[in-house]
């Protein structure tokens, strides 16, 4: 079994055993990294779609179909674990794909795709045909805007309620958080946080407890989104620009966040992100930077993808950077090692260019 590591795809997995393969979405395609049998080492087993910048990877669990959302390149699918790929984008009217998710409706699995400009699409036949979800844009979108050129907002992240497959949370960067309780037929804006929404993470044991990372810090709600508390700000030790957030699916009070000191605008000026991964054992009340295996100071590069795999006896974490390194912990985040380097960058849009110029 494989899992995926990408900027805009799923980030939390439960597996019967520790996966030997991780599919990584890079600016030069899908890299399959494989664990050495019986050992801790990793190597690159294969590469595919090498002329595509992969924003998001998704494995639909029932069919095993792998989907790749491509930066200015539409959507591709693989029915053989990523070895061969075909375009599946009929009906997709926006082709700069940022995010992918899936849910299980009574009629079968539904694939969801978010794009730039910020639209939402769905497919009920494993990507062979797509239709827009027009309700996402039925309200006022005049304030949806992104700071960097071309100043167009995108659908950065899609989260599905753990107990209700018809309830969706869609994050617009920048434009806020929207919620649908009817599989996308209608949406409402969820107020109470900064509009630079990065990700929504929902506690599976208590779905009213939700976390949203934004460009100015992390927000938490304990009442399903009616009220919000800003838990971290731009001066917080985890870093002022939190993005990637995961929790343990069976112990969701155990959380990990990857943050940078400041936003991407500063990365291009200073060629420095100051990234670090922090851990919370109390549901985000307190955080400590993880240090074993990392350099003494924050990384110059940015973490652009992170995932967690619960495999029973313990769990593994993976983090991929905008300069082509993959870090891994197989002991619950206690100790980390750089298991691969020299890969193509993992990058949302042009972020990797901030560090290539250094």
ABEGO torsion letter per residue (X at the ends): XBBBBBAABBABBBBABBBABBBBBBABEBBBBBBBBGBABBBBABBBGAABBBABBBBBAAAGBBBBBBBGAEBBBBAAGGABBBBBABGBABABBABBBBBBBAAEBBBBBBBOBBBBBBBAAGGABBBBBAAAAABBAAABBBABOAGBBBBABBBBBAABAABBBBBBOBAEBBBBAAGGABBBBBBGBBABBABBBBBAABAABBBBBBAAEBBBBAAGGABBBBABBAABAAEABBABBBBBAABAABBBBBBBABBAAAAAAAGBAGBBBBBBAAGGABBBBBABGBBABBBABBBABBBBBBAGABBBBBBBBAAGBBBBBAAGGABBBBABBGBBBBBBEAAAAAAAAX
